[in-house]
């Protein structure tokens, strides 16, 4: 299923399933991966079962599974829409808009 058609819950479950598949492909036990990632075994089991985990633990799991490049691509900067946008890349905004 396309990520565009998934709910947040479905996406979390899908990411967890892919992480589990990667763990198994690397022939790691849950205990072994949890130790490598400095994550509790209970957190890893809950993640693989429900898709729920703290973000910092997810990042540690990504590093332990060799997926740091993939996790680093979250929230890329928006593409420039004009020449002015390209010029502001050198001077990025420090704060968001005050508009509601």
Backbone as CSV, one residue per row, in Angstrom:
resi,resn,N_x,N_y,N_z,CA_x,CA_y,CA_z,C_x,C_y,C_z
1,UNK,0.845,-1.176,0.000,0.000,0.000,0.000,0.895,1.245,0.000
2,UNK,0.500,2.241,-0.756,1.246,3.493,-0.826,1.169,4.227,0.502
3,UNK,2.267,4.844,0.878,2.316,5.617,2.115,1.282,6.745,2.090
4,UNK,0.940,7.234,0.907,-0.043,8.302,0.789,-1.440,7.846,1.170
5,UNK,-1.680,6.546,1.136,-2.996,6.006,1.459,-3.077,5.468,2.883
6,UNK,-1.996,5.570,3.643,-1.951,5.009,4.993,-2.352,6.042,6.037
7,UNK,-2.952,5.545,7.087,-3.194,6.381,8.256,-1.897,6.425,9.067
8,UNK,-1.764,7.351,10.002,-0.567,7.353,10.845,-0.350,6.014,11.570
9,UNK,-1.415,5.413,12.037,-1.297,4.124,12.729,-0.791,3.048,11.785
10,UNK,-1.314,3.030,10.573,-0.870,2.045,9.581,0.585,2.273,9.199
11,UNK,0.995,3.525,9.070,2.384,3.824,8.734,3.320,3.365,9.848
12,UNK,2.939,3.608,11.098,3.762,3.151,12.226,3.913,1.636,12.204
13,UNK,2.816,0.933,11.958,2.859,-0.527,11.898,3.724,-1.006,10.736
14,UNK,3.654,-0.311,9.608,4.451,-0.675,8.441,5.943,-0.472,8.709
15,UNK,6.287,0.644,9.322,7.693,0.905,9.667,8.192,-0.161,10.638
16,UNK,7.376,-0.505,11.610,7.760,-1.542,12.580,7.967,-2.888,11.891
17,UNK,7.104,-3.217,10.954,7.250,-4.493,10.228,8.532,-4.501,9.397
18,UNK,8.851,-3.364,8.776,10.084,-3.301,7.990,11.319,-3.368,8.886
19,UNK,11.244,-2.737,10.063,12.368,-2.818,11.013,12.554,-4.257,11.486
20,UNK,11.461,-4.941,11.770,11.544,-6.343,12.198,12.145,-7.202,11.088
21,UNK,11.697,-6.978,9.857,12.232,-7.746,8.728,13.732,-7.500,8.570
22,UNK,14.152,-6.265,8.754,15.583,-5.946,8.652,16.354,-6.615,9.778
23,UNK,15.783,-6.599,10.996,16.427,-7.273,12.124,16.608,-8.749,11.821
24,UNK,15.575,-9.377,11.312,15.655,-10.804,10.995,16.639,-11.076,9.860
25,UNK,16.671,-10.194,8.854,17.621,-10.365,7.746,19.066,-10.266,8.244
26,UNK,19.269,-9.469,9.281,20.607,-9.333,9.878,20.878,-10.422,10.913
27,UNK,19.900,-11.323,11.079,20.018,-12.447,12.007,20.258,-11.975,13.442
28,UNK,19.536,-10.921,13.818,19.624,-10.402,15.177,18.391,-10.821,15.974
29,UNK,18.602,-11.187,17.225,17.474,-11.430,18.117,16.976,-10.084,18.631
30,UNK,15.797,-10.096,19.228,15.303,-8.862,19.834,16.261,-8.406,20.932
31,UNK,16.762,-9.338,21.710,17.696,-8.992,22.776,18.985,-8.399,22.207
32,UNK,19.481,-8.984,21.125,20.711,-8.487,20.510,20.550,-7.094,19.933
33,UNK,19.436,-6.849,19.238,19.201,-5.520,18.682,18.977,-4.503,19.785
34,UNK,18.215,-4.872,20.797,17.961,-3.946,21.906,19.272,-3.538,22.573
35,UNK,20.168,-4.490,22.756,21.463,-4.186,23.368,22.288,-3.273,22.464
36,UNK,22.318,-3.563,21.163,23.067,-2.726,20.212,22.558,-1.296,20.182
37,UNK,21.230,-1.148,20.287,20.605,0.166,20.149,20.441,0.875,21.493
38,UNK,20.781,0.199,22.579,20.584,0.759,23.925,19.111,1.120,24.144
39,UNK,18.259,0.171,23.768,16.807,0.291,23.925,16.372,-0.918,24.749
40,UNK,15.383,-0.744,25.603,14.929,-1.893,26.386,14.271,-2.922,25.471
41,UNK,14.383,-4.173,25.853,13.758,-5.248,25.084,12.248,-5.035,25.052
42,UNK,11.680,-4.561,26.162,10.236,-4.315,26.215,9.825,-3.256,25.195
43,UNK,10.619,-2.195,25.059,10.306,-1.152,24.072,10.376,-1.696,22.655
44,UNK,11.396,-2.514,22.383,11.539,-3.096,21.050,10.372,-4.037,20.750
45,UNK,9.995,-4.860,21.722,8.867,-5.770,21.514,7.580,-4.988,21.258
46,UNK,7.349,-3.931,22.044,6.150,-3.115,21.851,6.165,-2.469,20.473
47,UNK,7.343,-1.976,20.047,7.464,-1.364,18.725,7.134,-2.369,17.627
48,UNK,7.711,-3.539,17.691,7.467,-4.539,16.651,6.005,-5.007,16.648
49,UNK,5.365,-4.973,17.808,3.977,-5.423,17.911,2.973,-4.328,17.535
50,UNK,3.253,-3.065,17.940,2.258,-1.995,17.787,2.698,-0.844,16.892
51,UNK,4.012,-0.710,16.683,4.522,0.424,15.920,4.780,1.645,16.782
52,UNK,4.573,1.536,18.090,4.763,2.672,18.994,6.131,2.607,19.658
53,UNK,6.851,3.746,19.607,8.176,3.843,20.240,8.545,5.310,20.315
54,UNK,9.352,5.667,21.287,9.847,7.046,21.395,10.761,7.334,20.208
55,UNK,10.732,8.570,19.740,11.513,8.912,18.553,13.011,8.680,18.758
56,UNK,13.555,9.046,19.914,14.990,8.842,20.137,15.344,7.359,20.111
57,UNK,14.453,6.510,20.592,14.694,5.064,20.526,14.619,4.577,19.079
58,UNK,13.700,5.145,18.302,13.609,4.780,16.881,14.896,5.153,16.149
59,UNK,15.442,6.316,16.456,16.704,6.739,15.822,17.825,5.782,16.209
60,UNK,17.904,5.395,17.472,18.947,4.444,17.888,18.772,3.095,17.189
61,UNK,17.523,2.648,17.043,17.274,1.399,16.311,17.703,1.532,14.856
62,UNK,17.403,2.672,14.237,17.793,2.889,12.840,19.314,2.786,12.693
63,UNK,20.049,3.411,13.609,21.513,3.321,13.554,21.971,1.882,13.732
64,UNK,21.389,1.171,14.681,21.786,-0.214,14.942,21.460,-1.130,13.765
65,UNK,20.442,-0.775,12.988,20.056,-1.583,11.827,20.700,-1.093,10.526
66,UNK,21.562,-0.082,10.624,22.224,0.433,9.430,21.307,1.273,8.561
67,UNK,20.303,1.900,9.160,19.338,2.703,8.396,19.426,4.178,8.766
68,UNK,20.609,4.612,9.200,20.753,6.015,9.607,20.548,6.988,8.450
69,UNK,20.943,6.587,7.244,20.739,7.463,6.081,19.253,7.656,5.807
70,UNK,18.472,6.585,5.983,17.037,6.677,5.745,16.351,7.574,6.766
71,UNK,16.722,7.436,8.026,16.083,8.242,9.072,16.500,9.705,8.939
72,UNK,17.691,9.943,8.410,18.183,11.318,8.249,17.436,12.080,7.157
73,UNK,16.658,11.388,6.334,15.934,12.067,5.260,14.547,12.553,5.687
74,UNK,14.181,12.337,6.950,12.893,12.844,7.437,12.892,14.370,7.421
75,UNK,11.783,14.942,7.067,11.574,16.387,7.065,12.611,17.153,6.250
76,UNK,12.749,16.822,4.973,13.693,17.584,4.145,13.184,19.010,3.975
77,UNK,14.077,19.944,3.681,13.619,21.320,3.468,12.727,21.381,2.232
78,UNK,11.763,22.282,2.251,10.889,22.369,1.082,11.674,22.843,-0.136
79,UNK,11.287,22.381,-1.326,12.003,22.830,-2.519,11.730,24.313,-2.757
80,UNK,12.699,25.025,-3.317,12.485,26.449,-3.591,11.381,26.640,-4.630
81,UNK,10.571,27.676,-4.434,9.490,27.948,-5.376,9.775,29.174,-6.227
82,UNK,10.816,29.921,-5.855,11.145,31.125,-6.614,12.630,31.425,-6.443
83,UNK,13.115,32.407,-7.208,14.514,32.828,-7.053,14.752,33.409,-5.668
84,UNK,13.756,34.101,-5.131,13.896,34.636,-3.773,14.087,33.507,-2.763
85,UNK,13.369,32.397,-2.959,13.536,31.246,-2.073,14.958,30.704,-2.146
86,UNK,15.528,30.670,-3.340,16.897,30.167,-3.513,17.878,31.084,-2.797
87,UNK,17.665,32.372,-2.871,18.558,33.322,-2.208,18.457,33.224,-0.693
88,UNK,17.294,32.904,-0.155,17.144,32.818,1.294,17.738,31.545,1.869
89,UNK,18.120,30.593,1.018,18.771,29.383,1.518,20.061,29.768,2.237
90,UNK,20.746,30.786,1.750,21.967,31.251,2.401,21.644,31.911,3.741
91,UNK,20.427,32.452,3.884,19.999,33.098,5.119,18.660,32.495,5.558
92,UNK,18.658,31.280,6.116,17.393,30.656,6.490,16.712,31.412,7.629
93,UNK,15.385,31.341,7.646,14.602,31.973,8.708,14.931,31.324,10.035
94,UNK,14.942,32.118,11.065,15.221,31.608,12.389,13.939,31.270,13.143
95,UNK,12.826,31.872,12.740,11.562,31.640,13.434,10.441,31.446,12.427
96,UNK,9.397,30.836,12.897,8.228,30.659,12.048,7.401,31.930,11.988
97,UNK,6.369,31.882,11.214,5.460,33.015,11.044,4.649,33.219,12.316
98,UNK,4.276,34.454,12.568,3.420,34.750,13.722,1.950,34.667,13.356
99,UNK,1.665,34.416,12.105,0.275,34.297,11.660,-0.351,33.033,12.198
100,UNK,-1.647,33.081,12.568,-2.315,31.866,13.098,-2.544,30.823,12.042
